[in-house]
Amino acid sequence: MQLNAVLAGAIIMVCLTVGLFFLRFWQSTRDKFFLYFAISFLLEAVNRIGLTMSIAQNEDMPMYYLIRLVSYALILFAILEKNKRHGKK
């Protein structure tokens, strides 16, 4: 087995675990902050699965960067929303 496949599997597992972790906190608190983080990490896991399963396995394709951009933008949006709501109180 290639080392890259093992590392990709570990990254996918961690992204799924963290995504489910945040999803559990969202279910108990209903705070959108946790929901945005859960979606972001689950989206990154799906992105990694797609990259690992593709024949070319080329991370330079724009599709993979676009998915990562959306994922990171969700995290940034969650942080900005949380600070905006926190500042109004």
N, C-alpha and C positions, 0 to 999 in steps of 0.2 A: 504494500500500500504506500502511496506517495505521502510524503510529509505534508505537502500542500493540502491534500484532501483531509488529512487529520486535523490540521489547523483550521481549515474552512468549517469542518464539522464542529469543532470546539467554539468557533465564533458564532455559528448558527445557534448552537445550544445555549450559549450565554445570552444572546439577543432574545431568544424565546423565553428564557428564564426571567430575565429582567422585565420583558414586556408583560409576562403573566404576573410578576410581582407587583408592577404598577397597576395592572388591571384589578388585582385583588384590593389594593388600597383605594382605587376609585370606587369599587363596589361598596366599600364600607363607609367612605366619606362623601361620595358623589361630588368631589372636587374635580373640576375639569382639568386642572393641572396634571393630575395623575393619569387622566384619560389621554391627554395629548402625549405624555411621555410613553404610555403603553402603546399607542398607535405608532409612535415613532420607532420604538424598538422592534415591534412586530413587523413593521414595514421594512426595516433594515434586515431582519431575518429572512423575509421573503426575497428581498433583493439578493442576499447572499446565497440562498437556495437556488435562485435563478442563475446566478453567476456560476455556481458550482456545477449545476446540471447542464449548462450550455456546452456545446461542442467546442467552441473557440476559446472559452474561458478568458476573454479579453476584457479587462476592466476599463479599457480606454473608450469603450463605446459610450456615446452620449446618454443612452437610456439609463445606464447604471449611475451615472453622475446625476441625472435628473431625479432619480428616485432618492439618492442620498441627499440632494439639495432639499427636496420636500421633507425628508425625515429630519434634517437639521433645522429647517425652517420651523417645523412644528415645535421642536424643543425651544427655539428662540421665542416663538410666539407664546408658548406656555409661560416662560419666565417673564416676558413683558406683561402679559395679562395678569399674572399673579402680583407683580409689583404695582401695576396700575390700580388694581382693586384694593391692594393693601394700603396704598398711599391715600386713597379716598376716605378711609375709615377714620 
